[in-house]
């Protein structure tokens, strides 16, 4: 799921005009060594914190059906995670970096969620909203100063970006639907040994179109019992 969020963010920023301007969008850690090797205008989207949104954790299972309407699997509900990114712009002059950062900010705040057309893989399959929060106040994540200190680089202007994305639940396949009737074999027991060689007879539910709500084990209407034949010597009431 994480790499699919990266893919969606990369497409969103590239489509905002950065790609046409020759600006590269990367997801590297902006360390001191990385900054020294950079040679072109770059927007760096660094993922530094991943936390589960426990308030959105669901329970139970969902059912998955095939094209014929048969139950083929059961899937646990998705679990939601908050991915926090540090977004920075890199150029030869601070004014150029600020211009790039302003362009990135305008592209991000225009969206409350990643557009469905930019989602791939499991995110596209689930069809759930992948929310975006840009430069939000009170983000429950490490402070930017602590991140820069851990990276060993010099602190610079940056944007905080939080993405709320679902992780697909576990899918367990179910047994295939029953398509044959019950196979019955008879064997004659003699001296504790069962007979062999009987190919058996397969029972089929014929002349039944709808077994009803209770299935074939439910109660059935039975015709009235035939009248008892009177035998010689029976007393009349």
C-alpha positions as CSV (number, residue, x, y, z in Angstrom):
1,X,0.0,0.0,0.0
2,X,2.8,2.5,0.9
3,X,4.4,2.2,-2.6
4,X,1.0,2.8,-4.1
5,X,0.6,6.0,-2.1
6,X,4.0,7.1,-3.3
7,X,2.9,6.4,-6.9
8,X,-0.3,8.5,-6.5
9,X,1.6,11.4,-4.9
10,X,4.2,11.3,-7.7
11,X,1.6,11.4,-10.3
12,X,-0.3,14.3,-8.6
13,X,2.9,16.4,-8.3
14,X,4.1,15.6,-11.8
15,X,0.7,16.6,-13.3
16,X,0.9,19.9,-11.5
17,X,3.5,21.2,-13.9
18,X,6.7,20.1,-12.2
19,X,7.5,17.4,-14.8
20,X,7.0,19.9,-17.7
21,X,9.4,22.3,-15.9
22,X,12.1,19.6,-15.7
23,X,11.7,19.3,-11.9
24,X,12.3,15.8,-10.6
25,X,10.1,14.3,-7.8
26,X,11.9,11.8,-5.6
27,X,11.1,9.9,-2.4
28,X,14.7,9.8,-1.0
29,X,15.8,10.7,2.5
30,X,17.2,14.3,2.2
31,X,20.5,13.5,4.0
32,X,23.6,15.7,3.8
33,X,25.2,13.3,1.3
34,X,22.1,13.1,-0.8
35,X,22.0,16.9,-1.0
36,X,25.6,17.1,-2.1
37,X,24.9,14.8,-5.0
38,X,21.8,16.6,-6.2
39,X,22.4,18.4,-9.6
40,X,18.9,19.4,-10.8
41,X,15.8,21.1,-9.3
42,X,14.1,18.5,-7.2
43,X,11.1,18.1,-5.0
44,X,11.7,15.5,-2.2
45,X,8.8,13.7,-0.6
46,X,10.3,11.9,2.4
47,X,8.2,9.4,4.3
48,X,9.3,9.5,8.0
49,X,6.3,8.3,10.1
50,X,3.7,5.5,9.8
51,X,0.9,5.0,12.4
52,X,-2.3,3.1,12.4
53,X,-5.6,5.0,12.8
54,X,-7.0,2.7,15.5
55,X,-10.3,4.7,15.6
56,X,-11.1,3.4,12.1
57,X,-10.3,-0.3,12.8
58,X,-13.3,-2.4,11.8
59,X,-14.4,-5.9,12.7
60,X,-16.1,-8.9,11.1
61,X,-15.6,-10.2,7.6
62,X,-16.9,-9.3,4.1
63,X,-17.9,-11.8,1.4
64,X,-16.4,-12.0,-2.0
65,X,-18.4,-13.5,-4.9
66,X,-17.4,-14.6,-8.4
67,X,-19.2,-13.7,-11.6
68,X,-21.8,-16.5,-11.1
69,X,-22.7,-15.3,-7.7
70,X,-20.9,-18.0,-5.8
71,X,-19.1,-17.2,-2.5
72,X,-15.4,-17.7,-3.2
73,X,-13.7,-16.0,-0.3
74,X,-14.0,-14.0,2.9
75,X,-12.0,-10.8,3.6
76,X,-11.3,-9.0,6.8
77,X,-12.0,-5.3,6.8
78,X,-9.1,-2.9,5.7
79,X,-7.0,-1.2,8.4
80,X,-6.2,2.5,8.1
81,X,-2.8,4.0,8.4
82,X,-1.5,7.6,8.6
83,X,1.6,8.2,6.5
84,X,3.4,11.5,7.2
85,X,5.8,13.0,4.7
86,X,8.3,15.8,4.8
87,X,8.2,17.7,1.5
88,X,11.1,19.9,0.5
89,X,12.3,21.7,-2.6
90,X,15.9,21.8,-3.8
91,X,17.4,24.3,-6.2
92,X,20.5,26.5,-6.5
93,X,18.9,29.5,-4.9
94,X,16.5,29.8,-2.0
95,X,14.1,31.9,-4.1
96,X,13.8,29.1,-6.6
97,X,13.2,26.6,-3.8
98,X,10.5,28.8,-2.4
99,X,8.8,29.0,-5.8
100,X,8.9,25.2,-6.2
101,X,7.5,24.8,-2.7
102,X,4.7,27.3,-3.4
103,X,3.8,25.3,-6.5
104,X,3.8,22.1,-4.6
105,X,1.6,23.6,-1.8
106,X,-0.9,24.9,-4.4
107,X,-1.2,21.4,-5.9
108,X,-1.6,19.7,-2.6
109,X,-4.1,22.0,-0.9
110,X,-6.4,21.8,-4.0
111,X,-7.1,18.2,-3.2
112,X,-8.7,16.7,-0.1
113,X,-7.9,13.2,-1.4
114,X,-5.9,11.6,-4.1
115,X,-8.0,11.4,-7.2
116,X,-9.3,7.9,-8.0
117,X,-7.7,8.1,-11.4
118,X,-4.2,8.3,-9.8
119,X,-4.7,5.2,-7.6
120,X,-3.1,1.9,-8.5
121,X,-3.0,-1.7,-7.2
122,X,-4.9,-2.5,-4.0
123,X,-5.9,1.2,-3.5
124,X,-7.7,1.2,-6.8
125,X,-9.3,-2.2,-6.1
126,X,-10.7,-1.2,-2.7
127,X,-12.2,2.0,-4.1
128,X,-11.9,3.9,-0.8
129,X,-10.9,7.5,-0.3
130,X,-7.2,8.2,0.3
131,X,-7.3,11.5,2.2
132,X,-4.7,14.2,2.2
133,X,-3.9,16.8,4.8
134,X,-1.3,19.4,4.0
135,X,0.5,21.6,6.5
136,X,-2.1,20.7,9.1
137,X,-1.7,22.0,12.7
138,X,-1.0,19.6,15.5
139,X,0.1,16.6,13.5
140,X,0.8,13.8,15.8
141,X,4.2,13.0,14.4
142,X,7.9,13.8,15.1
143,X,8.7,17.5,14.7
144,X,10.5,18.6,11.6
145,X,13.5,19.8,13.7
146,X,13.8,16.3,15.1
147,X,13.7,14.8,11.6
148,X,16.4,17.1,10.3
149,X,18.5,16.3,13.3
150,X,18.1,12.5,12.7
151,X,19.0,13.0,9.0
152,X,22.2,14.9,9.8
153,X,21.3,17.8,7.5
154,X,20.6,21.5,7.8
155,X,17.0,22.5,8.5
156,X,15.2,24.2,5.7
157,X,11.6,25.2,4.7
158,X,9.3,22.2,4.4
159,X,5.7,21.1,4.2
160,X,4.1,18.5,6.4
161,X,1.9,16.1,4.4
162,X,-0.3,13.4,6.0
163,X,-2.0,10.7,3.9
164,X,-4.7,8.4,5.4
165,X,-4.7,5.2,3.3
166,X,-6.3,1.7,3.8
167,X,-4.4,-1.5,3.9
168,X,-6.4,-4.3,2.3
169,X,-7.6,-7.0,4.7
170,X,-6.6,-10.7,4.6
171,X,-8.5,-12.8,2.1
172,X,-9.2,-16.4,2.8
173,X,-10.6,-18.7,0.1
174,X,-13.7,-20.7,0.9
175,X,-14.5,-24.3,-0.2
176,X,-15.9,-24.5,-3.7
177,X,-19.7,-24.8,-4.1
178,X,-21.2,-28.3,-4.0
179,X,-22.2,-29.3,-7.5
180,X,-22.7,-33.1,-7.1
181,X,-25.2,-35.0,-4.9
182,X,-24.3,-37.2,-2.0
183,X,-22.6,-40.5,-2.9
184,X,-24.0,-43.5,-1.1
185,X,-22.4,-47.0,-1.1
186,X,-23.8,-50.0,0.6
187,X,-21.6,-52.8,2.0
188,X,-22.5,-56.1,3.6
189,X,-20.8,-56.6,6.9
190,X,-19.7,-60.1,7.6
191,X,-17.4,-61.2,10.5
192,X,-16.5,-57.6,11.1
193,X,-15.3,-57.0,7.5
194,X,-17.1,-54.7,5.1
195,X,-17.8,-55.7,1.5
196,X,-16.1,-54.0,-1.4
197,X,-16.7,-53.4,-5.0
198,X,-19.9,-51.4,-4.8
199,X,-19.6,-48.3,-7.1
200,X,-22.3,-46.5,-5.1
201,X,-25.2,-44.4,-6.2
202,X,-25.1,-40.6,-6.3
203,X,-28.2,-38.9,-5.0
204,X,-29.4,-35.9,-6.9
205,X,-32.1,-33.5,-6.1
206,X,-34.4,-33.9,-9.1
207,X,-37.7,-32.1,-9.8
208,X,-36.8,-29.5,-7.1
209,X,-36.4,-26.0,-8.4
210,X,-36.4,-24.1,-5.1
211,X,-35.4,-25.8,-1.8
212,X,-36.8,-22.9,0.1
213,X,-35.4,-20.8,2.9
214,X,-34.4,-23.8,5.0
215,X,-32.7,-25.7,2.2
216,X,-33.2,-29.4,1.6
217,X,-33.2,-30.1,5.3
218,X,-36.2,-28.0,6.0
219,X,-39.7,-29.4,6.7
220,X,-41.7,-30.7,3.8
221,X,-45.4,-31.1,3.2
222,X,-46.3,-34.8,3.2
223,X,-49.4,-36.4,1.6
224,X,-51.9,-37.9,3.9
225,X,-51.3,-41.5,4.9
226,X,-53.3,-44.1,2.8
227,X,-56.3,-45.6,4.5
228,X,-55.5,-48.8,6.4
229,X,-57.0,-52.0,4.9
230,X,-59.2,-53.9,7.2
231,X,-58.1,-57.4,8.0
232,X,-60.2,-60.4,8.8
233,X,-60.9,-60.5,12.5
234,X,-60.5,-56.8,13.1
235,X,-63.1,-55.4,15.4
236,X,-65.2,-52.6,14.3
237,X,-65.4,-49.5,16.5
